[in-house]
Amino acid sequence: MAKFTVIITKSVQKQLAKLPDNVADKLEERMLQLEQNPKPYDCIKLKGRDAYRIRVGNYRIIYDIQENFLIITIIKVGHRKEIYRFI
């Protein structure tokens, strides 16, 4: 399988900066793992939009896959209570 490019948007970078360092590190590590496998065993396709989510403890990573261009765009990261608002 070809290697994907993971794009972390400015808004996601700001969200990560607000989180505790240990949580942000875990999230960043998991995002980079998407380069090798964009649809890991625990990813779930979101209803109503072409996006996926993966869990990292109580936090979620919402991302979009453009398979024809081998690009993964991280749309949003956040706590599970707040992540699904406004997406």
Biopython code that builds the backbone (N, CA, C, O; Angstrom):
import numpy as np
from Bio.PDB.StructureBuilder import StructureBuilder

atoms = [
    (1, "MET", "N", (0.846, -1.185, 0.000)),
    (1, "MET", "CA", (0.000, 0.000, 0.000)),
    (1, "MET", "C", (0.891, 1.249, 0.000)),
    (1, "MET", "O", (1.912, 1.299, 0.686)),
    (2, "ALA", "N", (0.494, 2.225, -0.762)),
    (2, "ALA", "CA", (1.260, 3.469, -0.873)),
    (2, "ALA", "C", (1.143, 4.282, 0.409)),
    (2, "ALA", "O", (0.174, 4.158, 1.158)),
    (3, "LYS", "N", (2.140, 5.108, 0.639)),
    (3, "LYS", "CA", (2.164, 5.953, 1.831)),
    (3, "LYS", "C", (1.351, 7.219, 1.586)),
    (3, "LYS", "O", (1.518, 7.894, 0.570)),
    (4, "PHE", "N", (0.477, 7.527, 2.524)),
    (4, "PHE", "CA", (-0.348, 8.728, 2.446)),
    (4, "PHE", "C", (0.388, 9.905, 3.068)),
    (4, "PHE", "O", (1.307, 9.725, 3.866)),
    (5, "THR", "N", (-0.023, 11.106, 2.697)),
    (5, "THR", "CA", (0.474, 12.332, 3.309)),
    (5, "THR", "C", (-0.593, 12.839, 4.269)),
    (5, "THR", "O", (-1.755, 12.981, 3.889)),
    (6, "VAL", "N", (-0.204, 13.111, 5.507)),
    (6, "VAL", "CA", (-1.137, 13.615, 6.514)),
    (6, "VAL", "C", (-0.982, 15.129, 6.596)),
    (6, "VAL", "O", (0.111, 15.637, 6.847)),
    (7, "ILE", "N", (-2.085, 15.845, 6.381)),
    (7, "ILE", "CA", (-2.094, 17.304, 6.465)),
    (7, "ILE", "C", (-2.833, 17.705, 7.740)),
    (7, "ILE", "O", (-4.000, 17.361, 7.930)),
    (8, "ILE", "N", (-2.141, 18.434, 8.603)),
    (8, "ILE", "CA", (-2.740, 18.918, 9.846)),
    (8, "ILE", "C", (-3.008, 20.410, 9.660)),
    (8, "ILE", "O", (-2.077, 21.205, 9.537)),
    (9, "THR", "N", (-4.280, 20.777, 9.642)),
    (9, "THR", "CA", (-4.660, 22.167, 9.385)),
    (9, "THR", "C", (-4.260, 23.076, 10.542)),
    (9, "THR", "O", (-3.972, 22.611, 11.645)),
    (10, "LYS", "N", (-4.248, 24.367, 10.273)),
    (10, "LYS", "CA", (-3.903, 25.365, 11.299)),
    (10, "LYS", "C", (-4.861, 25.292, 12.488)),
    (10, "LYS", "O", (-4.437, 25.413, 13.637)),
    (11, "SER", "N", (-6.147, 25.094, 12.213)),
    (11, "SER", "CA", (-7.115, 25.038, 13.308)),
    (11, "SER", "C", (-6.855, 23.828, 14.204)),
    (11, "SER", "O", (-7.016, 23.912, 15.421)),
    (12, "VAL", "N", (-6.456, 22.710, 13.612)),
    (12, "VAL", "CA", (-6.127, 21.524, 14.401)),
    (12, "VAL", "C", (-4.855, 21.770, 15.210)),
    (12, "VAL", "O", (-4.762, 21.335, 16.358)),
    (13, "GLN", "N", (-3.885, 22.455, 14.633)),
    (13, "GLN", "CA", (-2.669, 22.779, 15.369)),
    (13, "GLN", "C", (-2.987, 23.634, 16.592)),
    (13, "GLN", "O", (-2.393, 23.450, 17.654)),
    (14, "LYS", "N", (-3.921, 24.566, 16.444)),
    (14, "LYS", "CA", (-4.337, 25.408, 17.572)),
    (14, "LYS", "C", (-5.038, 24.568, 18.633)),
    (14, "LYS", "O", (-4.816, 24.756, 19.829)),
    (15, "GLN", "N", (-5.900, 23.623, 18.182)),
    (15, "GLN", "CA", (-6.594, 22.750, 19.122)),
    (15, "GLN", "C", (-5.595, 21.896, 19.897)),
    (15, "GLN", "O", (-5.741, 21.709, 21.105)),
    (16, "LEU", "N", (-4.580, 21.379, 19.203)),
    (16, "LEU", "CA", (-3.561, 20.563, 19.864)),
    (16, "LEU", "C", (-2.765, 21.380, 20.880)),
    (16, "LEU", "O", (-2.406, 20.867, 21.941)),
    (17, "ALA", "N", (-2.488, 22.639, 20.567)),
    (17, "ALA", "CA", (-1.715, 23.500, 21.463)),
    (17, "ALA", "C", (-2.442, 23.741, 22.783)),
    (17, "ALA", "O", (-1.798, 23.962, 23.809)),
    (18, "LYS", "N", (-3.766, 23.701, 22.772)),
    (18, "LYS", "CA", (-4.555, 23.936, 23.977)),
    (18, "LYS", "C", (-4.624, 22.712, 24.889)),
    (18, "LYS", "O", (-4.984, 22.829, 26.060)),
    (19, "LEU", "N", (-4.280, 21.542, 24.356)),
    (19, "LEU", "CA", (-4.386, 20.303, 25.121)),
    (19, "LEU", "C", (-3.130, 20.077, 25.961)),
    (19, "LEU", "O", (-2.073, 20.632, 25.662)),
    (20, "PRO", "N", (-3.246, 19.258, 27.021)),
    (20, "PRO", "CA", (-2.052, 18.894, 27.788)),
    (20, "PRO", "C", (-1.028, 18.189, 26.882)),
    (20, "PRO", "O", (-1.407, 17.510, 25.927)),
    (21, "ASP", "N", (0.246, 18.351, 27.180)),
    (21, "ASP", "CA", (1.302, 17.818, 26.315)),
    (21, "ASP", "C", (1.214, 16.309, 26.114)),
    (21, "ASP", "O", (1.414, 15.821, 25.002)),
    (22, "ASN", "N", (0.915, 15.563, 27.183)),
    (22, "ASN", "CA", (0.868, 14.108, 27.032)),
    (22, "ASN", "C", (-0.276, 13.677, 26.106)),
    (22, "ASN", "O", (-0.120, 12.720, 25.349)),
    (23, "VAL", "N", (-1.401, 14.354, 26.154)),
    (23, "VAL", "CA", (-2.533, 14.044, 25.283)),
    (23, "VAL", "C", (-2.208, 14.436, 23.845)),
    (23, "VAL", "O", (-2.468, 13.669, 22.918)),
    (24, "ALA", "N", (-1.647, 15.620, 23.658)),
    (24, "ALA", "CA", (-1.297, 16.093, 22.316)),
    (24, "ALA", "C", (-0.284, 15.160, 21.660)),
    (24, "ALA", "O", (-0.371, 14.892, 20.462)),
    (25, "ASP", "N", (0.679, 14.665, 22.441)),
    (25, "ASP", "CA", (1.679, 13.748, 21.897)),
    (25, "ASP", "C", (1.040, 12.450, 21.412)),
    (25, "ASP", "O", (1.386, 11.945, 20.344)),
    (26, "LYS", "N", (0.108, 11.912, 22.197)),
    (26, "LYS", "CA", (-0.590, 10.683, 21.795)),
    (26, "LYS", "C", (-1.397, 10.902, 20.515)),
    (26, "LYS", "O", (-1.403, 10.055, 19.622)),
    (27, "LEU", "N", (-2.075, 12.046, 20.437)),
    (27, "LEU", "CA", (-2.877, 12.351, 19.250)),
    (27, "LEU", "C", (-1.992, 12.508, 18.011)),
    (27, "LEU", "O", (-2.320, 11.997, 16.940)),
    (28, "GLU", "N", (-0.876, 13.212, 18.162)),
    (28, "GLU", "CA", (0.033, 13.413, 17.031)),
    (28, "GLU", "C", (0.626, 12.085, 16.556)),
    (28, "GLU", "O", (0.767, 11.846, 15.356)),
    (29, "GLU", "N", (0.966, 11.236, 17.509)),
    (29, "GLU", "CA", (1.514, 9.927, 17.154)),
    (29, "GLU", "C", (0.499, 9.109, 16.358)),
    (29, "GLU", "O", (0.837, 8.459, 15.369)),
    (30, "ARG", "N", (-0.746, 9.159, 16.813)),
    (30, "ARG", "CA", (-1.806, 8.406, 16.126)),
    (30, "ARG", "C", (-2.072, 8.979, 14.737)),
    (30, "ARG", "O", (-2.345, 8.224, 13.803)),
    (31, "MET", "N", (-1.997, 10.300, 14.586)),
    (31, "MET", "CA", (-2.189, 10.924, 13.272)),
    (31, "MET", "C", (-1.112, 10.467, 12.298)),
    (31, "MET", "O", (-1.398, 10.194, 11.132)),
    (32, "LEU", "N", (0.123, 10.382, 12.775)),
    (32, "LEU", "CA", (1.214, 9.967, 11.903)),
    (32, "LEU", "C", (1.103, 8.496, 11.513)),
    (32, "LEU", "O", (1.593, 8.101, 10.455)),
    (33, "GLN", "N", (0.468, 7.685, 12.349)),
    (33, "GLN", "CA", (0.251, 6.281, 12.005)),
    (33, "GLN", "C", (-0.706, 6.138, 10.821)),
    (33, "GLN", "O", (-0.699, 5.118, 10.132)),
    (34, "LEU", "N", (-1.527, 7.162, 10.590)),
    (34, "LEU", "CA", (-2.467, 7.123, 9.466)),
    (34, "LEU", "C", (-1.737, 7.123, 8.120)),
    (34, "LEU", "O", (-2.314, 6.712, 7.114)),
    (35, "GLU", "N", (-0.479, 7.576, 8.082)),
    (35, "GLU", "CA", (0.295, 7.551, 6.833)),
    (35, "GLU", "C", (0.393, 6.137, 6.289)),
    (35, "GLU", "O", (0.284, 5.923, 5.081)),
    (36, "GLN", "N", (0.596, 5.179, 7.169)),
    (36, "GLN", "CA", (0.756, 3.787, 6.757)),
    (36, "GLN", "C", (-0.577, 3.087, 6.533)),
    (36, "GLN", "O", (-0.723, 2.296, 5.602)),
    (37, "ASN", "N", (-1.553, 3.384, 7.397)),
    (37, "ASN", "CA", (-2.853, 2.718, 7.325)),
    (37, "ASN", "C", (-3.953, 3.749, 7.566)),
    (37, "ASN", "O", (-4.260, 4.052, 8.718)),
    (38, "PRO", "N", (-4.556, 4.296, 6.503)),
    (38, "PRO", "CA", (-5.556, 5.354, 6.675)),
    (38, "PRO", "C", (-6.883, 4.882, 7.267)),
    (38, "PRO", "O", (-7.674, 5.696, 7.744)),
    (39, "LYS", "N", (-7.125, 3.587, 7.239)),
    (39, "LYS", "CA", (-8.357, 3.057, 7.828)),
    (39, "LYS", "C", (-8.011, 1.937, 8.803)),
    (39, "LYS", "O", (-8.199, 0.760, 8.495)),
    (40, "PRO", "N", (-7.499, 2.308, 9.992)),
    (40, "PRO", "CA", (-7.156, 1.271, 10.971)),
    (40, "PRO", "C", (-8.408, 0.538, 11.453)),
    (40, "PRO", "O", (-9.531, 0.958, 11.174)),
    (41, "TYR", "N", (-8.205, -0.545, 12.170)),
    (41, "TYR", "CA", (-9.315, -1.395, 12.610)),
    (41, "TYR", "C", (-10.351, -0.649, 13.431)),
    (41, "TYR", "O", (-11.525, -1.019, 13.407)),
    (42, "ASP", "N", (-9.959, 0.386, 14.153)),
    (42, "ASP", "CA", (-10.898, 1.086, 15.041)),
    (42, "ASP", "C", (-11.463, 2.371, 14.446)),
    (42, "ASP", "O", (-12.083, 3.153, 15.168)),
    (43, "CYS", "N", (-11.265, 2.612, 13.143)),
    (43, "CYS", "CA", (-11.843, 3.823, 12.544)),
    (43, "CYS", "C", (-13.312, 3.577, 12.229)),
    (43, "CYS", "O", (-13.723, 2.454, 11.936)),
    (44, "ILE", "N", (-14.072, 4.623, 12.294)),
    (44, "ILE", "CA", (-15.501, 4.550, 11.994)),
    (44, "ILE", "C", (-15.847, 5.673, 11.035)),
    (44, "ILE", "O", (-15.455, 6.821, 11.243)),
    (45, "LYS", "N", (-16.586, 5.337, 9.978)),
    (45, "LYS", "CA", (-17.044, 6.351, 9.033)),
    (45, "LYS", "C", (-18.189, 7.120, 9.672)),
    (45, "LYS", "O", (-19.114, 6.520, 10.220)),
    (46, "LEU", "N", (-18.129, 8.434, 9.605)),
    (46, "LEU", "CA", (-19.186, 9.266, 10.179)),
    (46, "LEU", "C", (-20.389, 9.304, 9.255)),
    (46, "LEU", "O", (-20.249, 9.328, 8.032)),
    (47, "LYS", "N", (-21.547, 9.309, 9.839)),
    (47, "LYS", "CA", (-22.776, 9.394, 9.055)),
    (47, "LYS", "C", (-22.989, 10.828, 8.580)),
    (47, "LYS", "O", (-22.739, 11.777, 9.324)),
    (48, "GLY", "N", (-23.444, 10.982, 7.360)),
    (48, "GLY", "CA", (-23.794, 12.302, 6.856)),
    (48, "GLY", "C", (-22.645, 13.078, 6.253)),
    (48, "GLY", "O", (-22.847, 14.193, 5.772)),
    (49, "ARG", "N", (-21.427, 12.515, 6.263)),
    (49, "ARG", "CA", (-20.297, 13.204, 5.634)),
    (49, "ARG", "C", (-19.209, 12.183, 5.319)),
    (49, "ARG", "O", (-19.172, 11.094, 5.893)),
    (50, "ASP", "N", (-18.343, 12.546, 4.415)),
    (50, "ASP", "CA", (-17.263, 11.652, 4.019)),
    (50, "ASP", "C", (-16.053, 11.862, 4.909)),
    (50, "ASP", "O", (-15.026, 12.372, 4.461)),
    (51, "ALA", "N", (-16.173, 11.472, 6.160)),
    (51, "ALA", "CA", (-15.081, 11.622, 7.106)),
    (51, "ALA", "C", (-15.058, 10.402, 8.023)),
    (51, "ALA", "O", (-16.037, 9.664, 8.132)),
    (52, "TYR", "N", (-13.930, 10.215, 8.668)),
    (52, "TYR", "CA", (-13.734, 9.099, 9.578)),
    (52, "TYR", "C", (-13.309, 9.630, 10.926)),
    (52, "TYR", "O", (-12.880, 10.777, 11.050)),
    (53, "ARG", "N", (-13.434, 8.773, 11.953)),
    (53, "ARG", "CA", (-12.970, 9.156, 13.269)),
    (53, "ARG", "C", (-12.259, 7.981, 13.910)),
    (53, "ARG", "O", (-12.612, 6.821, 13.699)),
    (54, "ILE", "N", (-11.251, 8.311, 14.695)),
    (54, "ILE", "CA", (-10.575, 7.317, 15.514)),
    (54, "ILE", "C", (-10.505, 7.828, 16.941)),
    (54, "ILE", "O", (-10.473, 9.033, 17.191)),
    (55, "ARG", "N", (-10.481, 6.878, 17.874)),
    (55, "ARG", "CA", (-10.437, 7.208, 19.293)),
    (55, "ARG", "C", (-9.013, 7.146, 19.809)),
    (55, "ARG", "O", (-8.223, 6.288, 19.416)),
    (56, "VAL", "N", (-8.706, 8.069, 20.690)),
    (56, "VAL", "CA", (-7.444, 8.055, 21.440)),
    (56, "VAL", "C", (-7.837, 8.404, 22.872)),
    (56, "VAL", "O", (-7.845, 9.576, 23.247)),
    (57, "GLY", "N", (-8.160, 7.397, 23.665)),
    (57, "GLY", "CA", (-8.652, 7.634, 25.021)),
    (57, "GLY", "C", (-9.992, 8.343, 24.953)),
    (57, "GLY", "O", (-10.911, 7.877, 24.278)),
    (58, "ASN", "N", (-10.110, 9.468, 25.648)),
    (58, "ASN", "CA", (-11.348, 10.261, 25.631)),
    (58, "ASN", "C", (-11.364, 11.296, 24.517)),
    (58, "ASN", "O", (-12.276, 12.119, 24.449)),
    (59, "TYR", "N", (-10.371, 11.264, 23.648)),
    (59, "TYR", "CA", (-10.267, 12.236, 22.565)),
    (59, "TYR", "C", (-10.541, 11.564, 21.228)),
    (59, "TYR", "O", (-10.393, 10.350, 21.082)),
    (60, "ARG", "N", (-10.939, 12.367, 20.263)),
    (60, "ARG", "CA", (-11.262, 11.862, 18.928)),
    (60, "ARG", "C", (-10.501, 12.662, 17.881)),
    (60, "ARG", "O", (-10.233, 13.850, 18.057)),
    (61, "ILE", "N", (-10.159, 11.983, 16.785)),
    (61, "ILE", "CA", (-9.540, 12.609, 15.624)),
    (61, "ILE", "C", (-10.508, 12.410, 14.465)),
    (61, "ILE", "O", (-10.850, 11.278, 14.120)),
    (62, "ILE", "N", (-10.947, 13.510, 13.867)),
    (62, "ILE", "CA", (-11.837, 13.461, 12.705)),
    (62, "ILE", "C", (-10.983, 13.791, 11.481)),
    (62, "ILE", "O", (-10.278, 14.800, 11.463)),
    (63, "TYR", "N", (-11.049, 12.939, 10.468)),
    (63, "TYR", "CA", (-10.213, 13.158, 9.289)),
    (63, "TYR", "C", (-10.906, 12.736, 8.010)),
    (63, "TYR", "O", (-11.865, 11.963, 8.023)),
    (64, "ASP", "N", (-10.397, 13.264, 6.903)),
    (64, "ASP", "CA", (-10.928, 13.011, 5.570)),
    (64, "ASP", "C", (-9.844, 12.318, 4.753)),
    (64, "ASP", "O", (-8.664, 12.645, 4.881)),
    (65, "ILE", "N", (-10.239, 11.365, 3.918)),
    (65, "ILE", "CA", (-9.279, 10.645, 3.082)),
    (65, "ILE", "C", (-9.559, 10.960, 1.618)),
    (65, "ILE", "O", (-10.686, 10.803, 1.148)),
    (66, "GLN", "N", (-8.540, 11.401, 0.905)),
    (66, "GLN", "CA", (-8.615, 11.593, -0.548)),
    (66, "GLN", "C", (-7.735, 10.510, -1.169)),
    (66, "GLN", "O", (-6.540, 10.712, -1.383)),
    (67, "GLU", "N", (-8.344, 9.360, -1.452)),
    (67, "GLU", "CA", (-7.572, 8.195, -1.865)),
    (67, "GLU", "C", (-6.890, 8.367, -3.210)),
    (67, "GLU", "O", (-5.794, 7.841, -3.406)),
    (68, "ASN", "N", (-7.503, 9.089, -4.147)),
    (68, "ASN", "CA", (-6.876, 9.253, -5.458)),
    (68, "ASN", "C", (-5.632, 10.137, -5.393)),
    (68, "ASN", "O", (-4.782, 10.055, -6.280)),
    (69, "PHE", "N", (-5.502, 10.987, -4.360)),
    (69, "PHE", "CA", (-4.324, 11.850, -4.210)),
    (69, "PHE", "C", (-3.411, 11.400, -3.071)),
    (69, "PHE", "O", (-2.364, 12.005, -2.842)),
    (70, "LEU", "N", (-3.804, 10.332, -2.350)),
    (70, "LEU", "CA", (-3.052, 9.815, -1.205)),
    (70, "LEU", "C", (-2.836, 10.885, -0.139)),
    (70, "LEU", "O", (-1.731, 11.059, 0.374)),
    (71, "ILE", "N", (-3.923, 11.600, 0.183)),
    (71, "ILE", "CA", (-3.869, 12.684, 1.179)),
    (71, "ILE", "C", (-4.898, 12.422, 2.280)),
    (71, "ILE", "O", (-6.041, 12.054, 2.008)),
    (72, "ILE", "N", (-4.472, 12.619, 3.510)),
    (72, "ILE", "CA", (-5.367, 12.565, 4.668)),
    (72, "ILE", "C", (-5.344, 13.947, 5.299)),
    (72, "ILE", "O", (-4.279, 14.449, 5.659)),
    (73, "THR", "N", (-6.505, 14.561, 5.435)),
    (73, "THR", "CA", (-6.610, 15.881, 6.055)),
    (73, "THR", "C", (-7.261, 15.721, 7.423)),
    (73, "THR", "O", (-8.387, 15.236, 7.535)),
    (74, "ILE", "N", (-6.545, 16.132, 8.451)),
    (74, "ILE", "CA", (-7.098, 16.099, 9.801)),
    (74, "ILE", "C", (-8.023, 17.308, 9.933)),
    (74, "ILE", "O", (-7.579, 18.450, 9.814)),
    (75, "ILE", "N", (-9.306, 17.054, 10.178)),
    (75, "ILE", "CA", (-10.311, 18.111, 10.220)),
    (75, "ILE", "C", (-10.438, 18.710, 11.613)),
    (75, "ILE", "O", (-10.527, 19.927, 11.772)),
    (76, "LYS", "N", (-10.446, 17.833, 12.631)),
    (76, "LYS", "CA", (-10.695, 18.320, 13.982)),
    (76, "LYS", "C", (-10.189, 17.306, 14.996)),
    (76, "LYS", "O", (-10.234, 16.102, 14.746)),
    (77, "VAL", "N", (-9.713, 17.778, 16.126)),
    (77, "VAL", "CA", (-9.383, 16.927, 17.271)),
    (77, "VAL", "C", (-10.016, 17.549, 18.506)),
    (77, "VAL", "O", (-10.151, 18.769, 18.596)),
    (78, "GLY", "N", (-10.399, 16.713, 19.450)),
    (78, "GLY", "CA", (-10.975, 17.248, 20.673)),
    (78, "GLY", "C", (-11.539, 16.171, 21.570)),
    (78, "GLY", "O", (-11.525, 14.987, 21.235)),
    (79, "HIS", "N", (-12.032, 16.598, 22.707)),
    (79, "HIS", "CA", (-12.630, 15.694, 23.681)),
    (79, "HIS", "C", (-13.930, 15.130, 23.124)),
    (79, "HIS", "O", (-14.622, 15.789, 22.347)),
    (80, "ARG", "N", (-14.249, 13.929, 23.520)),
    (80, "ARG", "CA", (-15.422, 13.241, 22.966)),
    (80, "ARG", "C", (-16.734, 13.967, 23.240)),
    (80, "ARG", "O", (-17.689, 13.811, 22.478)),
    (81, "LYS", "N", (-16.802, 14.754, 24.308)),
    (81, "LYS", "CA", (-18.034, 15.486, 24.623)),
    (81, "LYS", "C", (-18.272, 16.647, 23.666)),
    (81, "LYS", "O", (-19.415, 17.049, 23.450)),
    (82, "GLU", "N", (-17.198, 17.187, 23.092)),
    (82, "GLU", "CA", (-17.322, 18.404, 22.300)),
    (82, "GLU", "C", (-17.016, 18.231, 20.813)),
    (82, "GLU", "O", (-17.300, 19.130, 20.021)),
    (83, "ILE", "N", (-16.454, 17.114, 20.429)),
    (83, "ILE", "CA", (-15.922, 16.961, 19.080)),
    (83, "ILE", "C", (-16.998, 16.979, 17.994)),
    (83, "ILE", "O", (-16.746, 17.470, 16.894)),
    (84, "TYR", "N", (-18.180, 16.460, 18.279)),
    (84, "TYR", "CA", (-19.185, 16.326, 17.229)),
    (84, "TYR", "C", (-20.045, 17.564, 17.044)),
    (84, "TYR", "O", (-20.915, 17.582, 16.173)),
    (85, "ARG", "N", (-19.823, 18.588, 17.837)),
    (85, "ARG", "CA", (-20.563, 19.840, 17.658)),
    (85, "ARG", "C", (-19.954, 20.606, 16.490)),
    (85, "ARG", "O", (-18.731, 20.665, 16.358)),
    (86, "PHE", "N", (-20.773, 21.179, 15.663)),
    (86, "PHE", "CA", (-20.356, 22.075, 14.582)),
    (86, "PHE", "C", (-19.502, 21.407, 13.505)),
    (86, "PHE", "O", (-18.687, 22.078, 12.873)),
    (87, "ILE", "N", (-19.668, 20.107, 13.281)),
    (87, "ILE", "CA", (-18.985, 19.521, 12.125)),
    (87, "ILE", "C", (-19.989, 19.008, 11.133)),
    (87, "ILE", "O", (-19.610, 18.478, 10.089)),
]
sb = StructureBuilder()
sb.init_structure("model")
sb.init_model(0)
sb.init_chain("A")
sb.init_seg("    ")
for serial, (resi, resn, name, xyz) in enumerate(atoms, 1):
    if name == "N":
        sb.init_residue(resn, " ", resi, " ")
    sb.init_atom(name, np.array(xyz, "f"), 0.0, 1.0, " ", f" {name:<3s}", serial, name[0])
structure = sb.get_structure()
